[in-house]
Amino acid sequence: MASIAMEPVMLVDGGFSTQLSLYVGNCVDGDPLWSAKFLETNKQACIQAHRDFIRAGADIIITNTYQASIEGFKDYLNLDKEESIELIKESVEFVKKAIALELGDDSYGDQRRVLIAGSVGPYGAGLHDGSEYRGEYVETTSPDTMIAWHTPRIEALLEAGVDLLAIETIPALAEAEVLLNLLKKYPKAKAWLSFSCKDDEHTSHGERICDAAARCWSVNSNQLVAVGVNCLHPSYVTPLLKSIHKKLPKIPLIAYPNSGERYNAQIGRWENKDNCVPVVNYIRSWLELGVQFIGGCCRTDAEDIRKFRKHIDYWIQHEKKPIRPCSIDDRICCADLKL
């Protein structure tokens, strides 16, 4: 991997399925492949959703592969293994196309740089039963099974040229350890790791977040650029990250929560929108805590990311004390810096 200079605070994009819905209608939630279905059925809509986030100011665009898998594409798109792998690779090309369209073909030169993070969602996402927010499957699913499921996805993303992996919405320490040990097979790869959490102290499976983060850092700090949380209520973020910071103050942190709305699976609708505090209202506390990667997840859109951009830029310009920026390459990453 080439050296990639990074800003002290990197803005991650928002909820891809939320932005995608502007172009495909309200048919994403509830689909067994979720937004990954549209890698095959509406490629242009995928590119446009990525473009929206780039235009909003995101520094990192996540591929539309959270719920992409060989098994899922076989069952619901009638693709064979080779076709499924090619479709996962194509998801990276969609982001590259979006970057080229928005920033020009020289976007990898001296101008603004947008990084591509390959989404590696949890094994539970493929079960299509909400278990990525519970994690009980790690009690009955062997590590070998999870490795076999994750490996072709990770290899396809890396071969397609992502800058790093987004190992995201992981509900349980056991699966996180499996993935971090699997990552060692690809020593030049970098990744962030973010957990789903059920409250302001525990992962979805019930481990204390500070213990889970410390364990993951000990397993593979060389390849991790950040540890944190995503797809959870934004009010949980600060106490969760404070607990990690208290135990291991030098771990780079990442946070990209959802809007605070709740999804009612019985009626297939998001609820409680009117009672949600805008996510942007929480950002200052995350910046003051030293969070280096900030973005949004479900029910956050490009307009939210545009507001995040303005807030982060103002804070950096007027309030932030300078710190050493981090980089991603085959020699150094955030994990190596003495912040």
C-alpha angles and dihedrals in degrees: 000000000000120000112271119197113214135196120246088253119033122199114221119201126255138249105323095197090052093053092041090056089069087069105032102032130236096319101102103081112074096025111125089231093039111196093344088077089073093060083080104026104041113016095165092055089055091052092047093051090053090048091054092057092046090051089049090059106262116163094198127041118198118216120244093249104103092116097024117122140150091245094046094050090048094051100042106023099032092234124149123229096270093047091048092052091049090051091053089050090049090058087067091049089054090058091046089051091050091050092049092049094049102036105021131248092290093060089117091059129074095311128084111321123213116194126214118225116194109224113231105184122191127275087249092064089066091055089065094213103104093259092136083077094050107029098202090134091078088071093062104024116084122229089241090057092051091046091052091050097047101039101075091045093052093044092050092051093048093046089051090058110255115170093226141343126259103213094190147174091014108171102193140040091229093064092042090056091048091053096045092050090047089052089062088073086069102047096177093056123100128200146173121225122213127179131211109231134201097207141353095290112029141057116243089265093051108259117136105258093226091055093045092050093047091050093049091048090054092049097054117353091148093071102032118097094181144352125210147100141300142175095031136110108293092229089067095057102080098049092044094051093042089058091052091046092049092053098039110013095182098058110112108236134220131192131177111156130178123255095270093256120130125229115228103207093189094064097022096236140118115241142192096039094140091057096051123110109226110262091230088068090068098049098088092060090051092049091049088052089056099250107172100191119047130171145122138268134191116008094011115113141187092280089057090050090050089056091048089052093054092046094048094045092050092048093049093047099044110021114019124099109225116260131181112277119235130233139203120218140113092281108038140021139166089278091065097052122101096224 
